[in-house]
Amino acid sequence: MSAECHISSLVVHSRPDRVQSILESLRSIEGAEVHGGMESGKLIVTLETDTESEVVERINAIQLLDGVLAATLVFHHFEPVQERE
């Protein structure tokens, strides 16, 4: 089986009073980065993972964070990783 690279983006709707704790929790999730939306509580998040199942696991983990109202997948792309010689 060849290695893959999965890139996903999400919009994470959160309670405005919980944004800071959600940001801290997202920093602990491997491959997750926040790119904006802190002021409105609608966080723009990207995930970089090795498998599709890891995408699903991380989205589920985000949805279970205290203060998260919804985590919606907006984009998902994957391709094989080319081996370097």
C-alpha positions as CSV (number, residue, x, y, z in Angstrom):
1,M,0.0,0.0,0.0
2,S,1.4,3.4,-1.0
3,A,1.5,6.3,1.4
4,E,-1.0,9.1,1.0
5,C,-1.3,12.7,2.0
6,H,-4.8,14.0,3.0
7,I,-5.6,17.7,3.2
8,S,-8.9,18.8,4.7
9,S,-10.5,22.0,5.7
10,L,-13.3,22.6,8.2
11,V,-15.4,25.3,9.6
12,V,-15.7,24.9,13.4
13,H,-18.6,26.8,14.9
14,S,-18.0,27.5,18.5
15,R,-19.5,29.3,21.5
16,P,-17.8,32.7,21.6
17,D,-17.0,32.4,25.3
18,R,-15.2,29.0,24.6
19,V,-13.0,30.1,21.7
20,Q,-9.7,30.3,23.6
21,S,-10.1,26.9,25.2
22,I,-11.0,25.4,21.9
23,L,-7.9,27.0,20.3
24,E,-5.8,25.4,23.0
25,S,-7.3,22.0,22.4
26,L,-6.9,22.3,18.6
27,R,-3.2,23.0,19.1
28,S,-2.9,19.5,20.7
29,I,-4.5,17.7,17.7
30,E,-1.7,16.5,15.4
31,G,-1.9,18.0,11.9
32,A,-4.5,20.7,12.9
33,E,-4.0,24.4,12.2
34,V,-6.3,27.3,12.8
35,H,-6.3,30.0,10.1
36,G,-8.8,32.5,11.3
37,G,-12.3,33.2,12.6
38,M,-11.3,33.6,16.2
39,E,-13.3,36.9,16.5
40,S,-16.6,35.4,15.3
41,G,-16.2,31.9,16.8
42,K,-16.3,30.3,13.3
43,L,-12.8,28.9,13.1
44,I,-11.2,28.0,9.8
45,V,-9.2,24.8,10.4
46,T,-7.0,22.6,8.2
47,L,-6.0,19.0,8.8
48,E,-3.1,17.2,7.3
49,T,-3.2,13.4,7.8
50,D,-1.9,10.2,6.4
51,T,-5.2,8.4,6.0
52,E,-8.9,9.1,5.5
53,S,-9.7,7.4,8.8
54,E,-7.5,9.9,10.6
55,V,-9.5,12.7,9.0
56,V,-12.7,11.2,10.5
57,E,-11.1,10.6,13.9
58,R,-9.9,14.2,14.2
59,I,-13.2,15.6,13.0
60,N,-15.0,13.5,15.7
61,A,-12.5,14.7,18.3
62,I,-13.1,18.3,17.4
63,Q,-16.8,17.9,17.5
64,L,-16.5,16.5,21.0
65,L,-14.6,19.6,22.4
66,D,-16.5,21.5,25.0
67,G,-18.0,24.6,23.3
68,V,-17.9,23.3,19.8
69,L,-21.4,23.5,18.2
70,A,-20.5,21.9,14.8
71,A,-17.4,20.9,12.8
72,T,-18.2,20.9,9.1
73,L,-16.0,19.4,6.4
74,V,-15.6,21.9,3.6
75,F,-12.8,20.4,1.5
76,H,-10.9,17.1,1.3
77,H,-8.1,16.2,-1.1
78,F,-5.7,13.3,-1.1
79,E,-2.9,12.0,-3.3
80,P,-0.2,9.4,-3.2
81,V,3.1,10.5,-1.6
82,Q,5.9,10.1,-4.1
83,E,8.9,8.2,-2.7
84,R,12.2,10.1,-3.0
85,E,15.1,8.3,-4.5
